[in-house]
């Protein structure tokens, strides 16, 4: 399954443009990296992938339509999969984008 191009366009419109924000195809989807760290992605399996602060992960997993990202049969802690049903409006999507971008910005930038 290809990633949701409409979702990618919505992310592109809502993410704050900055020199350190880059789009990159990865995980079968389209990721948005901040300082070389993935913040959010339009997933190739549908929905949104979001990297979150480890201290917020458990509480966020209690929300409807939110689960742990699984890659290669392994759960990726602090990486969440948000079902499309949870991000139908731009306010909801923007909240997740803000979480991902804020956490990515808290990490040391990766070297190119």
BELGIRA-V299529 format. One record per run of one state. SS is the DSSP state (H for helix, E for strand, C for the rest). FROM is the first residue (numbers start at 1). TO is the last residue. If there is no record, write none. Layout:
ss | from | to
SS | FROM | TO
SS | FROM | TO
//
This chain:
ss | from | to
C | 1 | 4
H | 5 | 14
C | 15 | 20
E | 21 | 26
C | 27 | 28
E | 29 | 34
C | 35 | 36
E | 37 | 42
C | 43 | 47
E | 48 | 51
C | 52 | 53
H | 54 | 61
C | 62 | 65
E | 66 | 71
C | 72 | 73
E | 74 | 82
C | 83 | 83
H | 84 | 87
C | 88 | 89
H | 90 | 106
C | 107 | 112
//
